Amino acid sequence: MFDWLREAGHGAWADQLLQACHQVIDVNGHGHLEHWRRCWQALPEICGRLAAADDGRVAVNGPIAAEVRDQLRSDLMTFRPWRKGPFDCFGIHIDTEWRSDWKWNRMRNHVELRDRTVLDVGCGNGYFGWHMLAAGASRVVGLDPFLLFVMQHEVIRKLSRSDVPHDVLPLGDDCLPKRLHAFDVTVSMGVLYHRTSPIEHLQSLSGSLKRDGQLVLETLVIDAKGEQLLMPEGRYAKMRNVWFIPSVALLTKWLRRTGFHEVKVVNMTATTTAEQRSTEWMAFESLADFLDPEDSSKTIEGYPAPIRAMLTARRKQI
Ligand SMILES: C[S@@+](CC[C@H](N)C(=O)[O-])C[C@H]1O[C@@H](n2cnc3c(N)ncnc32)[C@H](O)[C@@H]1O
């Protein structure tokens, strides 16, 4: 990936990324990371074929002995919680907290991926990246500062021994220089409301794109007319780090102000407990516990329950 960046004329950024990755890994070197690394090294030496299946699973499959599969299942369990998926590893169905395949189905027909380079900011374990590659993307670079998700990506890569152009770096949007202009498509899903400065987040997405590059943005919105904004007093659906939830009209204005045009709302969906739920692969609380038990149109704090909008836009020619 770093060679590709250098060849594409982004050598300075490649060097910065390498340094930033080393820093993250050094700082975290004595915590969970060491444990995850050991578990990763101990994974069975098997090599499967990776495919994005029509039923939405990202599958790694191939011949496997029953006892190796049992061992693999318990190895995969050590990388819980698995939030984004589903995956299928040698017949083991990783039933993740989210039916992310539903989100993929909402976006797949609205983004041009064939031979495109993609940046996925806040990509989680890279689930969408596998689908985007299968849909023809020439390269996917994911960013996610949460190391467990980066390790989950490495697990899938190791099991498939895949030398595919799909990387997940343990970094956040702050690693994006102002005027990078390196990618054909930039995706940011489920990140904007976590940022204390949504405008700076959008500016960094805009700066990551080549001229006329395409943005896919998915975020929480409020179902309100005109330009309105919800800033929760404290937690929102038990999440501590939710800052700004705009109406679609306000979000569209934010996009226009940060260098985008041709803004289209391609989907608006209320999140249900069928899409986000606890499973044995994510045994903590999930959406059902975050909603008012008497009135599921409200969060437990009394705010409107989660609605997510997906928008596409193009970076203006400047
Ligand atoms: C709600 S999840 C969304 C994951 C995936 N994009 C999806 O739509 O299913 C938000 C992700 O953003 C990551 N994240 C948090 N802060 C971030 C930042 N500053 N830059 C990039 N990613 C960030 C989190 O670690 C988490 O994986």
The ligand as an SDF file (V2000), in Angstrom:
LIG
                    3D

 27 29  0  0  0  0  0  0  0  0999 V2000
  -20.3100    3.4240   14.2390 C   0  0  0  0  0  0  0  0  0  0  0  0
  -18.7910    2.7500   13.7120 S   0  0  0  0  0  0  0  0  0  0  0  0
  -19.0520    2.6740   11.9630 C   0  0  0  0  0  0  0  0  0  0  0  0
  -18.2670    1.5810   11.2850 C   0  0  0  0  0  0  0  0  0  0  0  0
  -18.5880    1.4220    9.7900 C   0  0  0  0  0  0  0  0  0  0  0  0
  -18.1050    2.5540    9.0320 N   0  0  0  0  0  0  0  0  0  0  0  0
  -20.0500    1.2400    9.5890 C   0  0  0  0  0  0  0  0  0  0  0  0
  -20.6810    2.1330    9.0360 O   0  0  0  0  0  0  0  0  0  0  0  0
  -20.5880    0.2110    9.9720 O   0  0  0  0  0  0  0  0  0  0  0  0
  -17.6910    4.1340   13.8680 C   0  0  0  0  0  0  0  0  0  0  0  0
  -16.2410    3.7530   13.6060 C   0  0  0  0  0  0  0  0  0  0  0  0
  -15.4790    4.9320   13.5340 O   0  0  0  0  0  0  0  0  0  0  0  0
  -14.2640    4.7310   14.2030 C   0  0  0  0  0  0  0  0  0  0  0  0
  -13.7520    6.0760   14.5740 N   0  0  0  0  0  0  0  0  0  0  0  0
  -13.9290    6.7620   15.7190 C   0  0  0  0  0  0  0  0  0  0  0  0
  -13.2990    7.9460   15.6520 N   0  0  0  0  0  0  0  0  0  0  0  0
  -12.7190    8.0170   14.4270 C   0  0  0  0  0  0  0  0  0  0  0  0
  -11.9030    8.9730   13.7630 C   0  0  0  0  0  0  0  0  0  0  0  0
  -11.5640   10.1230   14.3400 N   0  0  0  0  0  0  0  0  0  0  0  0
  -11.4780    8.7130   12.5210 N   0  0  0  0  0  0  0  0  0  0  0  0
  -11.8180    7.5590   11.9030 C   0  0  0  0  0  0  0  0  0  0  0  0
  -12.5820    6.5950   12.4950 N   0  0  0  0  0  0  0  0  0  0  0  0
  -13.0110    6.8210   13.7340 C   0  0  0  0  0  0  0  0  0  0  0  0
  -14.6310    3.8310   15.3600 C   0  0  0  0  0  0  0  0  0  0  0  0
  -13.5060    3.1230   15.8780 O   0  0  0  0  0  0  0  0  0  0  0  0
  -15.6460    2.9050   14.7230 C   0  0  0  0  0  0  0  0  0  0  0  0
  -15.0780    1.7480   14.1750 O   0  0  0  0  0  0  0  0  0  0  0  0
  1  2  1  0
  2  3  1  0
  2 10  1  0
  3  4  1  0
  4  5  1  0
  5  6  1  0
  5  7  1  0
  7  8  2  0
  7  9  1  0
 10 11  1  0
 11 12  1  0
 11 26  1  0
 12 13  1  0
 13 14  1  0
 13 24  1  0
 14 15  1  0
 14 23  1  0
 15 16  2  0
 16 17  1  0
 17 18  1  0
 17 23  2  0
 18 19  1  0
 18 20  2  0
 20 21  1  0
 21 22  2  0
 22 23  1  0
 24 25  1  0
 24 26  1  0
 26 27  1  0
M  CHG  2   2   1   9  -1
M  END
$$$$
